[in-house]
Amino acid sequence: MRRLMAWLWQGKFARNLSRQSGRVLRARDLRREIGYLPQGQMPGRGGAQRFNLTLAQSLLAATGLLERDGGLPRDESVRIAGAAFARSGRWAARGATRLWLKLDPDPFAGVQARGPAKLARALWGDGMSVEDRHGAEDVSLCVLVCPFHGYFQSVGRPDLTPVLCAWDAAWQDDVNRSAKPIRVEIRSTIARGAEICEFAFQRADPAGAEARSWTR
C-alpha cells in the first residue's frame, strides 16, 4: 500500500512541479535524477522508511533538476519545489484531521488519553523517534529524531527540511481553525536549530476556537 501511495504521490508532485516551474517534468524524470543522487542516510526500516525516502529523494531530485538544467539559484529552486511539494498529497492528512475533529466531541481529551506519539509512529515508522510529554495543561508530541532532517543533513541539503515541515503542518491549520476546544502550537523544530520538534496540544475555549474558524 505504501509503495502505491509513494508512486501516486510522486506523479502528483511531478505535475505540480511542472505547473510551478513552467517546465515539463514527469515522474520518470524525478526517478532518473534520483538514480544520480548520493545515497544518504534515511533512518527506519520497511515500507515506512521507503515511503519517507521517496518523499525526501523526490524533493532533492526536483531542486537538482531546477538548479542544474533550469539554471536557477538554490533559493529559487527551493521556493518552487516547496510550492509544488505543498500541493502534493496534503489532502489525505487534512481529510483525516477533519474527520477526527468531526467525530470526536472532545478531541483534546482523546489526545490526552491516547497520546499523539503512537499515531506519529504509525504514520512515519520507527525512523522517527517520538515521545509524549504531559504538562499541567497540555500534552506535547516531541520528535527526538527526524528521519527527514537526518537524510537532508547527510546529503548536504538541510535547507530542504523546512519544506517537509511546512507540508506536514497543514493538518495543524485545520485543528486551529476548528470550533472544537483544541489547538496545537509548534514550539520548536529541529530544522530551525532546536534539539527537538515540539507540537503542543492544549484545550482551547470553545468560543475562541469558533471565532478563529470564522476569522481566519
C-alpha positions in Angstrom: 0.0 0.0 0.0 2.8 2.5 0.9 4.5 1.6 -2.4 1.4 2.5 -4.3 0.9 5.7 -2.3 4.5 6.7 -3.0 4.1 6.1 -6.7 0.9 8.1 -6.9 2.3 10.9 -4.8 5.4 11.2 -6.9 3.3 11.6 -10.1 1.3 14.3 -8.4 4.4 16.1 -7.3 5.9 16.0 -10.8 2.7 17.5 -12.2 2.7 20.3 -9.6 6.4 20.9 -10.2 5.7 21.4 -13.9 3.0 23.9 -13.1 5.1 25.8 -10.6 8.3 25.9 -12.7 6.9 26.2 -16.2 9.0 23.2 -17.3 7.7 19.8 -18.4 8.8 17.4 -15.7 7.5 13.9 -15.2 7.8 11.3 -12.5 10.2 9.4 -14.7 12.4 12.5 -14.7 12.5 12.5 -11.0 13.2 8.8 -10.8 16.1 9.2 -13.3 17.5 12.0 -11.3 17.2 10.0 -8.1 19.4 7.4 -9.6 22.3 10.0 -9.7 21.8 11.2 -6.1 24.1 10.4 -3.2 22.6 7.6 -1.2 22.3 9.5 2.0 21.0 8.1 5.3 17.3 7.6 5.9 16.6 6.2 9.4 14.0 3.5 9.7 13.1 0.3 8.0 10.3 -1.4 6.0 7.6 0.3 4.0 7.6 3.5 6.1 11.3 4.0 5.5 10.9 3.5 1.8 8.0 5.9 1.6 9.9 8.6 3.6 12.9 8.1 1.3 10.7 8.6 -1.8 9.4 11.9 -0.4 12.9 13.2 0.5 14.7 12.0 -2.6 12.0 13.4 -4.9 12.3 16.8 -3.3 16.1 16.7 -3.6 15.8 15.5 -7.2 13.4 18.3 -8.1 15.8 21.0 -6.8 18.7 19.4 -8.6 16.8 19.4 -11.9 15.8 23.1 -11.4 19.3 24.2 -10.4 21.3 22.2 -13.0 19.0 22.0 -16.0 17.0 25.1 -15.3 19.9 27.3 -14.2 18.0 28.5 -11.1 19.7 29.7 -7.9 19.3 27.5 -4.9 16.8 29.6 -3.0 14.6 29.9 -6.1 14.7 26.2 -6.7 13.7 25.5 -3.1 10.9 28.0 -3.3 9.4 26.4 -6.5 9.9 22.8 -5.4 8.5 23.7 -2.0 5.4 25.2 -3.5 4.9 22.1 -5.6 5.5 19.9 -2.6 3.0 21.8 -0.5 0.3 21.0 -3.1 1.0 17.3 -3.3 -0.8 14.9 -1.1 -1.7 17.1 1.9 -5.4 16.4 1.3 -5.0 13.0 2.9 -3.7 14.3 6.2 -6.2 17.2 6.2 -9.1 14.9 5.4 -8.2 12.6 8.2 -7.8 15.5 10.6 -11.2 17.0 9.7 -12.9 13.6 10.1 -11.3 13.2 13.5 -12.4 16.6 14.6 -15.9 16.0 13.3 -16.4 12.6 15.0 -14.7 13.3 18.4 -16.8 15.6 20.7 -13.7 16.3 22.8 -10.5 15.8 20.7 -8.2 17.2 23.4 -9.4 14.7 25.9 -8.7 12.0 23.4 -5.2 13.3 22.7 -4.5 13.4 26.5 -5.7 9.8 27.0 -4.1 8.2 24.0 -1.1 10.4 23.4 -0.1 11.6 19.9 3.2 9.6 19.7 1.5 6.3 18.8 -0.1 7.9 15.8 3.1 9.6 14.7 4.9 6.2 14.8 2.2 4.6 12.7 2.4 7.3 10.1 6.2 7.8 9.9 7.6 4.5 11.1 10.4 3.7 13.5 12.8 6.1 11.8 11.1 8.9 13.7 11.8 8.8 17.4 9.0 10.4 19.3 7.6 10.6 22.8 4.7 12.2 24.6 5.3 14.8 27.3 2.4 15.7 29.6 2.2 19.1 31.2 -0.3 20.6 33.6 -2.5 22.0 30.8 -1.1 20.4 27.6 0.4 17.3 26.1 3.2 17.6 23.6 4.3 15.4 20.7 8.1 15.6 20.8 10.2 14.5 17.9 13.6 13.5 19.1 15.0 12.2 15.8 13.5 13.3 12.5 14.4 10.9 9.5 13.9 13.7 7.0 16.3 16.1 8.8 18.8 13.2 9.1 18.6 12.5 5.4 18.9 16.1 4.2 21.8 16.6 6.6 23.6 13.5 5.2 23.3 14.8 1.6 24.3 18.4 2.4 20.9 20.0 1.9 19.5 20.9 5.4 17.7 23.8 3.7 15.1 21.3 2.4 13.9 20.0 5.8 11.6 23.1 6.3 9.8 22.1 3.1 8.8 18.8 4.8 7.9 20.7 8.0 5.6 23.1 6.1 3.9 20.2 4.2 3.3 18.2 7.5 1.9 21.3 9.2 -1.2 21.6 7.1 -3.3 19.5 9.5 -2.4 21.9 12.3 -4.2 24.7 10.5 -7.4 22.7 10.4 -7.1 22.0 14.2 -6.6 25.7 15.0 -9.5 26.8 12.7 -11.8 24.2 14.2 -14.7 25.2 16.5 -13.7 22.3 18.8 -12.0 23.1 22.1 -8.4 22.2 21.0 -5.5 24.0 19.5 -1.9 23.0 18.6 1.2 25.1 18.8 4.6 24.5 17.2 7.1 25.4 20.0 10.3 24.3 18.3 11.7 22.4 15.3 14.9 20.6 14.7 15.0 22.2 11.2 15.3 25.7 12.9 18.1 24.6 15.2 16.3 23.3 18.2 17.1 20.0 19.8 13.6 18.6 19.3 10.4 19.3 17.4 7.6 20.0 19.9 3.9 20.2 18.9 1.9 21.1 22.0 -1.8 20.3 22.2 -3.9 22.5 24.5 -7.5 22.8 25.5 -9.0 26.0 23.9 -12.0 28.0 24.8 -14.9 26.8 22.5 -16.0 30.4 21.8 -12.5 31.4 21.0 -12.0 28.4 18.7 -15.2 29.2 16.9 -14.2 32.8 16.4 -10.9 31.6 14.9 -12.7 29.4 12.5 -14.7 32.3 11.2 -12.0 34.9 11.1 -9.0 33.0 9.7 
